[in-house]
Amino acid sequence: MSKDQKLQIYSLGKQGQEGDNVAPKPGMLQIKEKYKWEAWNKLKGMDQQLARNQFVQLAKKYLGE
């Protein structure tokens, strides 16, 4: 899987489990955490059930059924 695909799966999983991102943005030197935070933050306002459904669909697509 590409980095973008991993971030997409991660962010949908977080949105589906926890809802909107309310965590403080990581610092400049925390590059990996910053990318993950930004990917999740882009989904702010997305319904949790919709995020879970999209997560499952993408997981099946990227990882195989």
PQR file of N, CA, C, O and H, with PARSE charges and radii, in Angstrom:
ATOM      1  N   MET A   1       0.841  -1.185   0.000 -0.4000 1.5000
ATOM      2  CA  MET A   1       0.000   0.000   0.000 -0.0000 2.0000
ATOM      3  C   MET A   1       0.883   1.245   0.000  0.5500 1.7000
ATOM      4  O   MET A   1       1.959   1.273   0.598 -0.5500 1.4000
ATOM      5  N   SER A   2       0.398   2.257  -0.681 -0.4000 1.5000
ATOM      6  CA  SER A   2       1.127   3.524  -0.702 -0.0000 2.0000
ATOM      7  C   SER A   2       0.912   4.279   0.610  0.5500 1.7000
ATOM      8  O   SER A   2       0.039   3.936   1.407 -0.5500 1.4000
ATOM      9  H   SER A   2      -0.476   2.234  -1.167  0.4000 1.0000
ATOM     10  N   LYS A   3       1.719   5.301   0.812 -0.4000 1.5000
ATOM     11  CA  LYS A   3       1.590   6.135   2.007 -0.0000 2.0000
ATOM     12  C   LYS A   3       0.210   6.795   2.050  0.5500 1.7000
ATOM     13  O   LYS A   3      -0.418   6.863   3.107 -0.5500 1.4000
ATOM     14  H   LYS A   3       2.428   5.580   0.165  0.4000 1.0000
ATOM     15  N   ASP A   4      -0.252   7.276   0.904 -0.4000 1.5000
ATOM     16  CA  ASP A   4      -1.565   7.926   0.843 -0.0000 2.0000
ATOM     17  C   ASP A   4      -2.697   6.946   1.166  0.5500 1.7000
ATOM     18  O   ASP A   4      -3.658   7.309   1.844 -0.5500 1.4000
ATOM     19  H   ASP A   4       0.259   7.221   0.046  0.4000 1.0000
ATOM     20  N   GLN A   5      -2.584   5.720   0.687 -0.4000 1.5000
ATOM     21  CA  GLN A   5      -3.602   4.707   0.982 -0.0000 2.0000
ATOM     22  C   GLN A   5      -3.619   4.385   2.471  0.5500 1.7000
ATOM     23  O   GLN A   5      -4.688   4.248   3.065 -0.5500 1.4000
ATOM     24  H   GLN A   5      -1.803   5.425   0.137  0.4000 1.0000
ATOM     25  N   LYS A   6      -2.450   4.264   3.069 -0.4000 1.5000
ATOM     26  CA  LYS A   6      -2.361   3.994   4.508 -0.0000 2.0000
ATOM     27  C   LYS A   6      -2.981   5.130   5.317  0.5500 1.7000
ATOM     28  O   LYS A   6      -3.696   4.894   6.290 -0.5500 1.4000
ATOM     29  H   LYS A   6      -1.582   4.375   2.586  0.4000 1.0000
ATOM     30  N   LEU A   7      -2.696   6.370   4.902 -0.4000 1.5000
ATOM     31  CA  LEU A   7      -3.268   7.517   5.609 -0.0000 2.0000
ATOM     32  C   LEU A   7      -4.786   7.558   5.458  0.5500 1.7000
ATOM     33  O   LEU A   7      -5.499   7.928   6.391 -0.5500 1.4000
ATOM     34  H   LEU A   7      -2.115   6.561   4.111  0.4000 1.0000
ATOM     35  N   GLN A   8      -5.269   7.180   4.292 -0.4000 1.5000
ATOM     36  CA  GLN A   8      -6.715   7.172   4.061 -0.0000 2.0000
ATOM     37  C   GLN A   8      -7.392   6.134   4.966  0.5500 1.7000
ATOM     38  O   GLN A   8      -8.414   6.420   5.590 -0.5500 1.4000
ATOM     39  H   GLN A   8      -4.690   6.880   3.534  0.4000 1.0000
ATOM     40  N   ILE A   9      -6.824   4.946   5.029 -0.4000 1.5000
ATOM     41  CA  ILE A   9      -7.357   3.892   5.901 -0.0000 2.0000
ATOM     42  C   ILE A   9      -7.304   4.346   7.359  0.5500 1.7000
ATOM     43  O   ILE A   9      -8.281   4.201   8.095 -0.5500 1.4000
ATOM     44  H   ILE A   9      -5.994   4.713   4.522  0.4000 1.0000
ATOM     45  N   TYR A  10      -6.163   4.893   7.772 -0.4000 1.5000
ATOM     46  CA  TYR A  10      -5.990   5.355   9.149 -0.0000 2.0000
ATOM     47  C   TYR A  10      -7.029   6.410   9.519  0.5500 1.7000
ATOM     48  O   TYR A  10      -7.684   6.318  10.558 -0.5500 1.4000
ATOM     49  H   TYR A  10      -5.370   5.010   7.175  0.4000 1.0000
ATOM     50  N   SER A  11      -7.168   7.415   8.650 -0.4000 1.5000
ATOM     51  CA  SER A  11      -8.067   8.528   8.978 -0.0000 2.0000
ATOM     52  C   SER A  11      -9.522   8.081   9.028  0.5500 1.7000
ATOM     53  O   SER A  11     -10.279   8.542   9.883 -0.5500 1.4000
ATOM     54  H   SER A  11      -6.636   7.490   7.806  0.4000 1.0000
ATOM     55  N   LEU A  12      -9.920   7.200   8.136 -0.4000 1.5000
ATOM     56  CA  LEU A  12     -11.297   6.687   8.180 -0.0000 2.0000
ATOM     57  C   LEU A  12     -11.524   5.855   9.436  0.5500 1.7000
ATOM     58  O   LEU A  12     -12.597   5.910  10.036 -0.5500 1.4000
ATOM     59  H   LEU A  12      -9.306   6.825   7.441  0.4000 1.0000
ATOM     60  N   GLY A  13     -10.518   5.088   9.832 -0.4000 1.5000
ATOM     61  CA  GLY A  13     -10.629   4.306  11.066 -0.0000 2.0000
ATOM     62  C   GLY A  13     -10.781   5.190  12.292  0.5500 1.7000
ATOM     63  O   GLY A  13     -11.619   4.931  13.156 -0.5500 1.4000
ATOM     64  H   GLY A  13      -9.646   5.043   9.345  0.4000 1.0000
ATOM     65  N   LYS A  14      -9.966   6.235  12.363 -0.4000 1.5000
ATOM     66  CA  LYS A  14     -10.050   7.162  13.502 -0.0000 2.0000
ATOM     67  C   LYS A  14     -11.389   7.895  13.518  0.5500 1.7000
ATOM     68  O   LYS A  14     -12.008   8.039  14.572 -0.5500 1.4000
ATOM     69  H   LYS A  14      -9.285   6.445  11.661  0.4000 1.0000
ATOM     70  N   GLN A  15     -11.834   8.357  12.350 -0.4000 1.5000
ATOM     71  CA  GLN A  15     -13.107   9.072  12.276 -0.0000 2.0000
ATOM     72  C   GLN A  15     -14.251   8.134  12.659  0.5500 1.7000
ATOM     73  O   GLN A  15     -15.183   8.536  13.357 -0.5500 1.4000
ATOM     74  H   GLN A  15     -11.332   8.240  11.493  0.4000 1.0000
ATOM     75  N   GLY A  16     -14.177   6.899  12.206 -0.4000 1.5000
ATOM     76  CA  GLY A  16     -15.225   5.927  12.514 -0.0000 2.0000
ATOM     77  C   GLY A  16     -15.272   5.553  13.981  0.5500 1.7000
ATOM     78  O   GLY A  16     -16.350   5.310  14.524 -0.5500 1.4000
ATOM     79  H   GLY A  16     -13.420   6.573  11.639  0.4000 1.0000
ATOM     80  N   GLN A  17     -14.120   5.505  14.631 -0.4000 1.5000
ATOM     81  CA  GLN A  17     -14.063   5.134  16.048 -0.0000 2.0000
ATOM     82  C   GLN A  17     -14.295   6.305  16.983  0.5500 1.7000
ATOM     83  O   GLN A  17     -15.039   6.190  17.957 -0.5500 1.4000
ATOM     84  H   GLN A  17     -13.245   5.702  14.190  0.4000 1.0000
ATOM     85  N   GLU A  18     -13.661   7.434  16.691 -0.4000 1.5000
ATOM     86  CA  GLU A  18     -13.631   8.540  17.644 -0.0000 2.0000
ATOM     87  C   GLU A  18     -14.403   9.774  17.211  0.5500 1.7000
ATOM     88  O   GLU A  18     -14.667  10.653  18.031 -0.5500 1.4000
ATOM     89  H   GLU A  18     -13.057   7.528  15.899  0.4000 1.0000
ATOM     90  N   GLY A  19     -14.768   9.856  15.940 -0.4000 1.5000
ATOM     91  CA  GLY A  19     -15.437  11.059  15.453 -0.0000 2.0000
ATOM     92  C   GLY A  19     -14.418  12.125  15.107  0.5500 1.7000
ATOM     93  O   GLY A  19     -13.268  11.817  14.795 -0.5500 1.4000
ATOM     94  H   GLY A  19     -14.553   9.142  15.274  0.4000 1.0000
ATOM     95  N   ASP A  20     -14.837  13.370  15.162 -0.4000 1.5000
ATOM     96  CA  ASP A  20     -13.977  14.487  14.764 -0.0000 2.0000
ATOM     97  C   ASP A  20     -12.699  14.566  15.591  0.5500 1.7000
ATOM     98  O   ASP A  20     -12.681  14.260  16.783 -0.5500 1.4000
ATOM     99  H   ASP A  20     -15.772  13.620  15.415  0.4000 1.0000
ATOM    100  N   ASN A  21     -11.646  14.983  14.927 -0.4000 1.5000
ATOM    101  CA  ASN A  21     -10.339  15.145  15.551 -0.0000 2.0000
ATOM    102  C   ASN A  21     -10.362  16.370  16.460  0.5500 1.7000
ATOM    103  O   ASN A  21     -10.606  17.486  16.002 -0.5500 1.4000
ATOM    104  H   ASN A  21     -11.660  15.232  13.959  0.4000 1.0000
ATOM    105  N   VAL A  22     -10.110  16.160  17.730 -0.4000 1.5000
ATOM    106  CA  VAL A  22     -10.021  17.267  18.685 -0.0000 2.0000
ATOM    107  C   VAL A  22      -8.641  17.319  19.330  0.5500 1.7000
ATOM    108  O   VAL A  22      -8.402  18.139  20.217 -0.5500 1.4000
ATOM    109  H   VAL A  22      -9.912  15.254  18.102  0.4000 1.0000
ATOM    110  N   ALA A  23      -7.736  16.453  18.892 -0.4000 1.5000
ATOM    111  CA  ALA A  23      -6.379  16.411  19.437 -0.0000 2.0000
ATOM    112  C   ALA A  23      -5.589  17.630  18.957  0.5500 1.7000
ATOM    113  O   ALA A  23      -5.826  18.132  17.858 -0.5500 1.4000
ATOM    114  H   ALA A  23      -7.931  15.788  18.172  0.4000 1.0000
ATOM    115  N   PRO A  24      -4.664  18.098  19.767 -0.5600 1.5000
ATOM    116  CA  PRO A  24      -3.823  19.215  19.320  0.2800 2.0000
ATOM    117  C   PRO A  24      -2.909  18.767  18.179  0.5500 1.7000
ATOM    118  O   PRO A  24      -2.470  17.618  18.138 -0.5500 1.4000
ATOM    119  N   LYS A  25      -2.631  19.677  17.268 -0.4000 1.5000
ATOM    120  CA  LYS A  25      -1.776  19.367  16.119 -0.0000 2.0000
ATOM    121  C   LYS A  25      -0.347  19.106  16.596  0.5500 1.7000
ATOM    122  O   LYS A  25       0.199  19.887  17.375 -0.5500 1.4000
ATOM    123  H   LYS A  25      -2.988  20.611  17.301  0.4000 1.0000
ATOM    124  N   PRO A  26       0.261  18.011  16.130 -0.5600 1.5000
ATOM    125  CA  PRO A  26       1.641  17.711  16.517  0.2800 2.0000
ATOM    126  C   PRO A  26       2.613  18.778  16.020  0.5500 1.7000
ATOM    127  O   PRO A  26       2.324  19.513  15.075 -0.5500 1.4000
ATOM    128  N   GLY A  27       3.749  18.846  16.662 -0.4000 1.5000
ATOM    129  CA  GLY A  27       4.768  19.828  16.291 -0.0000 2.0000
ATOM    130  C   GLY A  27       5.432  19.525  14.959  0.5500 1.7000
ATOM    131  O   GLY A  27       5.250  18.447  14.394 -0.5500 1.4000
ATOM    132  H   GLY A  27       3.985  18.249  17.430  0.4000 1.0000
ATOM    133  N   MET A  28       6.196  20.474  14.468 -0.4000 1.5000
ATOM    134  CA  MET A  28       6.853  20.362  13.169 -0.0000 2.0000
ATOM    135  C   MET A  28       7.772  19.155  13.063  0.5500 1.7000
ATOM    136  O   MET A  28       7.886  18.560  11.991 -0.5500 1.4000
ATOM    137  H   MET A  28       6.344  21.350  14.927  0.4000 1.0000
ATOM    138  N   LEU A  29       8.419  18.789  14.139 -0.4000 1.5000
ATOM    139  CA  LEU A  29       9.385  17.704  14.099 -0.0000 2.0000
ATOM    140  C   LEU A  29       8.738  16.318  14.196  0.5500 1.7000
ATOM    141  O   LEU A  29       9.410  15.305  13.999 -0.5500 1.4000
ATOM    142  H   LEU A  29       8.327  19.272  15.009  0.4000 1.0000
ATOM    143  N   GLN A  30       7.478  16.273  14.488 -0.4000 1.5000
ATOM    144  CA  GLN A  30       6.741  15.008  14.561 -0.0000 2.0000
ATOM    145  C   GLN A  30       6.062  14.772  13.209  0.5500 1.7000
ATOM    146  O   GLN A  30       4.840  14.863  13.095 -0.5500 1.4000
ATOM    147  H   GLN A  30       6.933  17.095  14.648  0.4000 1.0000
ATOM    148  N   ILE A  31       6.855  14.473  12.208 -0.4000 1.5000
ATOM    149  CA  ILE A  31       6.381  14.439  10.823 -0.0000 2.0000
ATOM    150  C   ILE A  31       5.316  13.359  10.611  0.5500 1.7000
ATOM    151  O   ILE A  31       4.257  13.637  10.048 -0.5500 1.4000
ATOM    152  H   ILE A  31       7.848  14.399  12.301  0.4000 1.0000
ATOM    153  N   LYS A  32       5.585  12.143  11.054 -0.4000 1.5000
ATOM    154  CA  LYS A  32       4.631  11.049  10.853 -0.0000 2.0000
ATOM    155  C   LYS A  32       3.300  11.352  11.543  0.5500 1.7000
ATOM    156  O   LYS A  32       2.232  11.175  10.957 -0.5500 1.4000
ATOM    157  H   LYS A  32       6.445  11.917  11.512  0.4000 1.0000
ATOM    158  N   GLU A  33       3.379  11.811  12.795 -0.4000 1.5000
ATOM    159  CA  GLU A  33       2.168  12.128  13.547 -0.0000 2.0000
ATOM    160  C   GLU A  33       1.410  13.286  12.915  0.5500 1.7000
ATOM    161  O   GLU A  33       0.180  13.314  12.932 -0.5500 1.4000
ATOM    162  H   GLU A  33       4.246  11.955  13.271  0.4000 1.0000
ATOM    163  N   LYS A  34       2.147  14.239  12.357 -0.4000 1.5000
ATOM    164  CA  LYS A  34       1.526  15.398  11.712 -0.0000 2.0000
ATOM    165  C   LYS A  34       0.728  14.979  10.476  0.5500 1.7000
ATOM    166  O   LYS A  34      -0.389  15.453  10.272 -0.5500 1.4000
ATOM    167  H   LYS A  34       3.146  14.217  12.343  0.4000 1.0000
ATOM    168  N   TYR A  35       1.298  14.089   9.647 -0.4000 1.5000
ATOM    169  CA  TYR A  35       0.585  13.590   8.465 -0.0000 2.0000
ATOM    170  C   TYR A  35      -0.689  12.852   8.871  0.5500 1.7000
ATOM    171  O   TYR A  35      -1.740  13.022   8.254 -0.5500 1.4000
ATOM    172  H   TYR A  35       2.205  13.704   9.812  0.4000 1.0000
ATOM    173  N   LYS A  36      -0.583  12.039   9.907 -0.4000 1.5000
ATOM    174  CA  LYS A  36      -1.753  11.285  10.369 -0.0000 2.0000
ATOM    175  C   LYS A  36      -2.826  12.235  10.905  0.5500 1.7000
ATOM    176  O   LYS A  36      -4.011  12.072  10.611 -0.5500 1.4000
ATOM    177  H   LYS A  36       0.271  11.901  10.409  0.4000 1.0000
ATOM    178  N   TRP A  37      -2.400  13.235  11.698 -0.4000 1.5000
ATOM    179  CA  TRP A  37      -3.333  14.208  12.262 -0.0000 2.0000
ATOM    180  C   TRP A  37      -4.044  14.960  11.139  0.5500 1.7000
ATOM    181  O   TRP A  37      -5.261  15.138  11.185 -0.5500 1.4000
ATOM    182  H   TRP A  37      -1.437  13.368  11.936  0.4000 1.0000
ATOM    183  N   GLU A  38      -3.285  15.407  10.127 -0.4000 1.5000
ATOM    184  CA  GLU A  38      -3.862  16.175   9.023 -0.0000 2.0000
ATOM    185  C   GLU A  38      -4.850  15.340   8.210  0.5500 1.7000
ATOM    186  O   GLU A  38      -5.900  15.839   7.805 -0.5500 1.4000
ATOM    187  H   GLU A  38      -2.296  15.263  10.090  0.4000 1.0000
ATOM    188  N   ALA A  39      -4.515  14.072   7.972 -0.4000 1.5000
ATOM    189  CA  ALA A  39      -5.418  13.192   7.217 -0.0000 2.0000
ATOM    190  C   ALA A  39      -6.732  13.009   7.971  0.5500 1.7000
ATOM    191  O   ALA A  39      -7.806  13.055   7.370 -0.5500 1.4000
ATOM    192  H   ALA A  39      -3.661  13.667   8.301  0.4000 1.0000
ATOM    193  N   TRP A  40      -6.651  12.802   9.275 -0.4000 1.5000
ATOM    194  CA  TRP A  40      -7.853  12.620  10.083 -0.0000 2.0000
ATOM    195  C   TRP A  40      -8.637  13.926  10.159  0.5500 1.7000
ATOM    196  O   TRP A  40      -9.865  13.915  10.073 -0.5500 1.4000
ATOM    197  H   TRP A  40      -5.779  12.764   9.763  0.4000 1.0000
ATOM    198  N   ASN A  41      -7.948  15.039  10.317 -0.4000 1.5000
ATOM    199  CA  ASN A  41      -8.614  16.336  10.453 -0.0000 2.0000
ATOM    200  C   ASN A  41      -9.401  16.719   9.201  0.5500 1.7000
ATOM    201  O   ASN A  41     -10.393  17.441   9.295 -0.5500 1.4000
ATOM    202  H   ASN A  41      -6.951  15.048  10.387  0.4000 1.0000
ATOM    203  N   LYS A  42      -8.972  16.245   8.032 -0.4000 1.5000
ATOM    204  CA  LYS A  42      -9.686  16.528   6.785 -0.0000 2.0000
ATOM    205  C   LYS A  42     -11.083  15.913   6.776  0.5500 1.7000
ATOM    206  O   LYS A  42     -11.941  16.340   6.003 -0.5500 1.4000
ATOM    207  H   LYS A  42      -8.166  15.658   7.955  0.4000 1.0000
ATOM    208  N   LEU A  43     -11.316  14.919   7.624 -0.4000 1.5000
ATOM    209  CA  LEU A  43     -12.612  14.246   7.663 -0.0000 2.0000
ATOM    210  C   LEU A  43     -13.561  14.849   8.694  0.5500 1.7000
ATOM    211  O   LEU A  43     -14.634  14.301   8.950 -0.5500 1.4000
ATOM    212  H   LEU A  43     -10.619  14.572   8.251  0.4000 1.0000
ATOM    213  N   LYS A  44     -13.173  15.962   9.279 -0.4000 1.5000
ATOM    214  CA  LYS A  44     -13.999  16.619  10.297 -0.0000 2.0000
ATOM    215  C   LYS A  44     -15.407  16.848   9.760  0.5500 1.7000
ATOM    216  O   LYS A  44     -15.583  17.402   8.675 -0.5500 1.4000
ATOM    217  H   LYS A  44     -12.302  16.407   9.071  0.4000 1.0000
ATOM    218  N   GLY A  45     -16.400  16.423  10.519 -0.4000 1.5000
ATOM    219  CA  GLY A  45     -17.795  16.580  10.127 -0.0000 2.0000
ATOM    220  C   GLY A  45     -18.376  15.348   9.453  0.5500 1.7000
ATOM    221  O   GLY A  45     -19.592  15.260   9.281 -0.5500 1.4000
ATOM    222  H   GLY A  45     -16.258  15.973  11.401  0.4000 1.0000
ATOM    223  N   MET A  46     -17.534  14.394   9.066 -0.4000 1.5000
ATOM    224  CA  MET A  46     -18.027  13.174   8.425 -0.0000 2.0000
ATOM    225  C   MET A  46     -18.716  12.287   9.461  0.5500 1.7000
ATOM    226  O   MET A  46     -18.214  12.110  10.571 -0.5500 1.4000
ATOM    227  H   MET A  46     -16.547  14.465   9.206  0.4000 1.0000
ATOM    228  N   ASP A  47     -19.854  11.742   9.092 -0.4000 1.5000
ATOM    229  CA  ASP A  47     -20.599  10.832   9.955 -0.0000 2.0000
ATOM    230  C   ASP A  47     -19.745   9.609  10.287  0.5500 1.7000
ATOM    231  O   ASP A  47     -19.080   9.059   9.409 -0.5500 1.4000
ATOM    232  H   ASP A  47     -20.262  11.886   8.190  0.4000 1.0000
ATOM    233  N   GLN A  48     -19.764   9.185  11.545 -0.4000 1.5000
ATOM    234  CA  GLN A  48     -18.945   8.049  11.970 -0.0000 2.0000
ATOM    235  C   GLN A  48     -19.336   6.757  11.252  0.5500 1.7000
ATOM    236  O   GLN A  48     -18.461   5.973  10.885 -0.5500 1.4000
ATOM    237  H   GLN A  48     -20.305   9.632  12.258  0.4000 1.0000
ATOM    238  N   GLN A  49     -20.603   6.530  11.052 -0.4000 1.5000
ATOM    239  CA  GLN A  49     -21.030   5.305  10.369 -0.0000 2.0000
ATOM    240  C   GLN A  49     -20.566   5.304   8.916  0.5500 1.7000
ATOM    241  O   GLN A  49     -20.143   4.270   8.399 -0.5500 1.4000
ATOM    242  H   GLN A  49     -21.313   7.167  11.350  0.4000 1.0000
ATOM    243  N   LEU A  50     -20.643   6.446   8.266 -0.4000 1.5000
ATOM    244  CA  LEU A  50     -20.155   6.561   6.891 -0.0000 2.0000
ATOM    245  C   LEU A  50     -18.659   6.282   6.837  0.5500 1.7000
ATOM    246  O   LEU A  50     -18.186   5.590   5.935 -0.5500 1.4000
ATOM    247  H   LEU A  50     -20.986   7.286   8.686  0.4000 1.0000
ATOM    248  N   ALA A  51     -17.915   6.818   7.798 -0.4000 1.5000
ATOM    249  CA  ALA A  51     -16.469   6.578   7.852 -0.0000 2.0000
ATOM    250  C   ALA A  51     -16.176   5.092   8.045  0.5500 1.7000
ATOM    251  O   ALA A  51     -15.269   4.552   7.411 -0.5500 1.4000
ATOM    252  H   ALA A  51     -18.299   7.380   8.531  0.4000 1.0000
ATOM    253  N   ARG A  52     -16.936   4.431   8.914 -0.4000 1.5000
ATOM    254  CA  ARG A  52     -16.738   2.986   9.128 -0.0000 2.0000
ATOM    255  C   ARG A  52     -17.014   2.206   7.857  0.5500 1.7000
ATOM    256  O   ARG A  52     -16.264   1.293   7.511 -0.5500 1.4000
ATOM    257  H   ARG A  52     -17.673   4.870   9.428  0.4000 1.0000
ATOM    258  N   ASN A  53     -18.085   2.556   7.157 -0.4000 1.5000
ATOM    259  CA  ASN A  53     -18.423   1.860   5.915 -0.0000 2.0000
ATOM    260  C   ASN A  53     -17.327   2.048   4.861  0.5500 1.7000
ATOM    261  O   ASN A  53     -16.931   1.095   4.191 -0.5500 1.4000
ATOM    262  H   ASN A  53     -18.695   3.297   7.438  0.4000 1.0000
ATOM    263  N   GLN A  54     -16.847   3.277   4.723 -0.4000 1.5000
ATOM    264  CA  GLN A  54     -15.787   3.535   3.755 -0.0000 2.0000
ATOM    265  C   GLN A  54     -14.487   2.841   4.152  0.5500 1.7000
ATOM    266  O   GLN A  54     -13.736   2.375   3.295 -0.5500 1.4000
ATOM    267  H   GLN A  54     -17.169   4.052   5.267  0.4000 1.0000
ATOM    268  N   PHE A  55     -14.229   2.778   5.448 -0.4000 1.5000
ATOM    269  CA  PHE A  55     -13.044   2.072   5.942 -0.0000 2.0000
ATOM    270  C   PHE A  55     -13.080   0.609   5.519  0.5500 1.7000
ATOM    271  O   PHE A  55     -12.093   0.085   5.003 -0.5500 1.4000
ATOM    272  H   PHE A  55     -14.838   3.157   6.144  0.4000 1.0000
ATOM    273  N   VAL A  56     -14.206  -0.044   5.735 -0.4000 1.5000
ATOM    274  CA  VAL A  56     -14.347  -1.460   5.377 -0.0000 2.0000
ATOM    275  C   VAL A  56     -14.180  -1.659   3.877  0.5500 1.7000
ATOM    276  O   VAL A  56     -13.487  -2.580   3.445 -0.5500 1.4000
ATOM    277  H   VAL A  56     -15.008   0.382   6.155  0.4000 1.0000
ATOM    278  N   GLN A  57     -14.811  -0.802   3.084 -0.4000 1.5000
ATOM    279  CA  GLN A  57     -14.700  -0.915   1.628 -0.0000 2.0000
ATOM    280  C   GLN A  57     -13.252  -0.768   1.163  0.5500 1.7000
ATOM    281  O   GLN A  57     -12.778  -1.544   0.333 -0.5500 1.4000
ATOM    282  H   GLN A  57     -15.374  -0.054   3.435  0.4000 1.0000
ATOM    283  N   LEU A  58     -12.555   0.230   1.702 -0.4000 1.5000
ATOM    284  CA  LEU A  58     -11.168   0.443   1.293 -0.0000 2.0000
ATOM    285  C   LEU A  58     -10.252  -0.660   1.804  0.5500 1.7000
ATOM    286  O   LEU A  58      -9.333  -1.078   1.100 -0.5500 1.4000
ATOM    287  H   LEU A  58     -12.939   0.860   2.376  0.4000 1.0000
ATOM    288  N   ALA A  59     -10.491  -1.129   3.009 -0.4000 1.5000
ATOM    289  CA  ALA A  59      -9.672  -2.221   3.546 -0.0000 2.0000
ATOM    290  C   ALA A  59      -9.805  -3.456   2.663  0.5500 1.7000
ATOM    291  O   ALA A  59      -8.811  -4.119   2.363 -0.5500 1.4000
ATOM    292  H   ALA A  59     -11.237  -0.789   3.582  0.4000 1.0000
ATOM    293  N   LYS A  60     -11.015  -3.761   2.251 -0.4000 1.5000
ATOM    294  CA  LYS A  60     -11.225  -4.898   1.345 -0.0000 2.0000
ATOM    295  C   LYS A  60     -10.520  -4.678   0.028  0.5500 1.7000
ATOM    296  O   LYS A  60      -9.908  -5.599  -0.513 -0.5500 1.4000
ATOM    297  H   LYS A  60     -11.822  -3.222   2.494  0.4000 1.0000
ATOM    298  N   LYS A  61     -10.598  -3.461  -0.498 -0.4000 1.5000
ATOM    299  CA  LYS A  61      -9.985  -3.143  -1.786 -0.0000 2.0000
ATOM    300  C   LYS A  61      -8.455  -3.229  -1.704  0.5500 1.7000
ATOM    301  O   LYS A  61      -7.822  -3.848  -2.560 -0.5500 1.4000
ATOM    302  H   LYS A  61     -11.096  -2.713  -0.059  0.4000 1.0000
ATOM    303  N   TYR A  62      -7.869  -2.616  -0.687 -0.4000 1.5000
ATOM    304  CA  TYR A  62      -6.414  -2.526  -0.587 -0.0000 2.0000
ATOM    305  C   TYR A  62      -5.783  -3.821  -0.069  0.5500 1.7000
ATOM    306  O   TYR A  62      -4.688  -4.196  -0.488 -0.5500 1.4000
ATOM    307  H   TYR A  62      -8.383  -2.113   0.007  0.4000 1.0000
ATOM    308  N   LEU A  63      -6.474  -4.494   0.836 -0.4000 1.5000
ATOM    309  CA  LEU A  63      -5.894  -5.672   1.479 -0.0000 2.0000
ATOM    310  C   LEU A  63      -6.414  -6.977   0.914  0.5500 1.7000
ATOM    311  O   LEU A  63      -5.905  -8.049   1.240 -0.5500 1.4000
ATOM    312  H   LEU A  63      -7.364  -4.190   1.177  0.4000 1.0000
ATOM    313  N   GLY A  64      -7.413  -6.890   0.080 -0.4000 1.5000
ATOM    314  CA  GLY A  64      -8.038  -8.107  -0.471 -0.0000 2.0000
ATOM    315  C   GLY A  64      -9.078  -8.637   0.489  0.5500 1.7000
ATOM    316  O   GLY A  64      -8.974  -8.454   1.702 -0.5500 1.4000
ATOM    317  H   GLY A  64      -7.827  -6.019  -0.185  0.4000 1.0000
ATOM    318  N   GLU A  65     -10.081  -9.295  -0.061 -0.4000 1.5000
ATOM    319  CA  GLU A  65     -11.172  -9.791   0.791 -0.0000 2.0000
ATOM    320  C   GLU A  65     -10.790 -11.038   1.458  0.5500 1.7000
ATOM    321  O   GLU A  65     -11.582 -11.601   2.214 -0.5500 1.4000
ATOM    322  H   GLU A  65     -10.166  -9.444  -1.046  0.4000 1.0000
TER
END
